[in-house]
């Protein structure tokens, strides 16, 4: 899936299109670490990251994408997780 998305992003950039990607990646980006790219990862992630989260952060950085939810402080009363 990520290879396909990477190709779509590449083609969109060649055509000078804007990119908005929404996805449920089953990833926990977690709090910012010293290894994270501050252009892609904000300081407001929650808790520890998981393996998918670390991979997603790395991929987002390599694609010059931003994990927007990590850039906005959340109110504790609005934390919510859906378990299916």
NUDREN-55848 format. One record per residue (C-alpha): x, y, z; residue in one letter. Coordinates in Angstrom, 2 decimals, decimal comma. Each point is the difference from the previous one (the first is absolute). Layout:
NUDREN-55848
@px=X | py=Y | pz=Z | aa=a
...
//
This chain:
NUDREN-55848
@px=0,00 | py=0,00 | pz=0,00 | aa=x
@px=2,72 | py=2,49 | pz=0,94 | aa=x
@px=1,85 | py=-0,63 | pz=-3,26 | aa=x
@px=-3,17 | py=0,86 | pz=-1,92 | aa=x
@px=-0,57 | py=3,13 | pz=2,09 | aa=x
@px=3,66 | py=1,01 | pz=-0,47 | aa=x
@px=-0,43 | py=-0,27 | pz=-3,78 | aa=x
@px=-3,20 | py=2,06 | pz=0,10 | aa=x
@px=1,74 | py=2,67 | pz=2,10 | aa=x
@px=2,91 | py=0,10 | pz=-2,46 | aa=x
@px=-2,33 | py=0,40 | pz=-2,99 | aa=x
@px=-2,04 | py=2,68 | pz=1,78 | aa=x
@px=3,13 | py=2,00 | pz=0,78 | aa=x
@px=1,16 | py=-0,22 | pz=-3,61 | aa=x
@px=-3,36 | py=1,53 | pz=-0,97 | aa=x
@px=0,38 | py=2,60 | pz=2,80 | aa=x
@px=-3,13 | py=-1,20 | pz=1,79 | aa=x
@px=-0,72 | py=0,38 | pz=3,69 | aa=x
@px=-0,13 | py=-3,20 | pz=2,03 | aa=x
@px=-2,36 | py=-0,79 | pz=2,87 | aa=x
@px=0,17 | py=-3,58 | pz=1,21 | aa=x
@px=-2,33 | py=-1,35 | pz=2,65 | aa=x
@px=0,45 | py=-3,49 | pz=1,33 | aa=x
@px=-0,50 | py=-2,25 | pz=2,99 | aa=x
@px=3,41 | py=-1,64 | pz=0,11 | aa=x
@px=-0,38 | py=-1,82 | pz=3,34 | aa=x
@px=3,08 | py=1,93 | pz=1,06 | aa=x
@px=0,81 | py=1,81 | pz=3,23 | aa=x
@px=2,40 | py=2,83 | pz=-0,84 | aa=x
@px=0,56 | py=0,68 | pz=3,69 | aa=x
@px=1,86 | py=2,94 | pz=1,47 | aa=x
@px=2,82 | py=1,66 | pz=-1,89 | aa=x
@px=3,45 | py=-1,55 | pz=0,26 | aa=x
@px=3,39 | py=1,43 | pz=-0,91 | aa=x
@px=-0,02 | py=-2,20 | pz=-3,12 | aa=x
@px=-3,20 | py=1,56 | pz=-1,38 | aa=x
@px=-0,03 | py=2,60 | pz=-2,76 | aa=x
@px=-1,56 | py=3,15 | pz=1,52 | aa=x
@px=-1,33 | py=0,97 | pz=-3,46 | aa=x
@px=-2,13 | py=-3,17 | pz=-0,08 | aa=x
@px=-0,69 | py=-0,78 | pz=3,65 | aa=x
@px=-1,37 | py=2,47 | pz=2,54 | aa=x
@px=0,51 | py=0,06 | pz=3,73 | aa=x
@px=-3,51 | py=-1,10 | pz=0,99 | aa=x
@px=-0,11 | py=-3,71 | pz=-0,75 | aa=x
@px=-1,40 | py=-2,15 | pz=2,79 | aa=x
@px=1,76 | py=-2,73 | pz=1,95 | aa=x
@px=2,60 | py=-2,38 | pz=-1,35 | aa=x
@px=0,21 | py=-0,87 | pz=-3,69 | aa=x
@px=-0,41 | py=-3,50 | pz=-1,33 | aa=x
@px=1,95 | py=-1,63 | pz=-2,85 | aa=x
@px=-2,54 | py=1,16 | pz=-2,59 | aa=x
@px=0,12 | py=3,50 | pz=1,45 | aa=x
@px=3,78 | py=0,17 | pz=-0,28 | aa=x
@px=-0,18 | py=-1,27 | pz=-3,57 | aa=x
@px=-2,75 | py=2,52 | pz=-0,86 | aa=x
@px=2,03 | py=2,87 | pz=1,44 | aa=x
@px=3,01 | py=-1,03 | pz=-2,05 | aa=x
@px=-2,06 | py=-0,43 | pz=-3,18 | aa=x
@px=-1,76 | py=3,35 | pz=0,50 | aa=x
@px=3,35 | py=1,72 | pz=0,43 | aa=x
@px=1,43 | py=-1,66 | pz=-3,13 | aa=x
@px=-3,07 | py=1,11 | pz=-1,99 | aa=x
@px=0,08 | py=3,56 | pz=1,42 | aa=x
@px=-3,42 | py=-0,59 | pz=1,56 | aa=x
@px=-1,30 | py=1,28 | pz=3,33 | aa=x
@px=-1,81 | py=-2,01 | pz=2,68 | aa=x
@px=-2,30 | py=2,93 | pz=0,76 | aa=x
@px=-1,61 | py=-1,46 | pz=3,10 | aa=x
@px=3,38 | py=0,15 | pz=1,76 | aa=x
@px=0,14 | py=3,79 | pz=-0,43 | aa=x
@px=-3,10 | py=0,82 | pz=2,06 | aa=x
@px=-0,32 | py=-0,27 | pz=3,76 | aa=x
@px=-2,95 | py=-2,14 | pz=1,04 | aa=x
@px=-2,22 | py=0,55 | pz=3,01 | aa=x
@px=0,11 | py=-3,07 | pz=2,28 | aa=x
@px=-3,81 | py=-0,10 | pz=0,14 | aa=x
@px=-0,05 | py=-0,51 | pz=-3,77 | aa=x
@px=2,41 | py=-2,96 | pz=-0,21 | aa=x
@px=-1,82 | py=-2,81 | pz=-1,68 | aa=x
@px=0,98 | py=-3,38 | pz=-1,39 | aa=x
@px=-2,29 | py=-2,24 | pz=-1,99 | aa=x
@px=0,47 | py=-3,70 | pz=0,46 | aa=x
@px=-1,86 | py=-2,01 | pz=-2,62 | aa=x
//
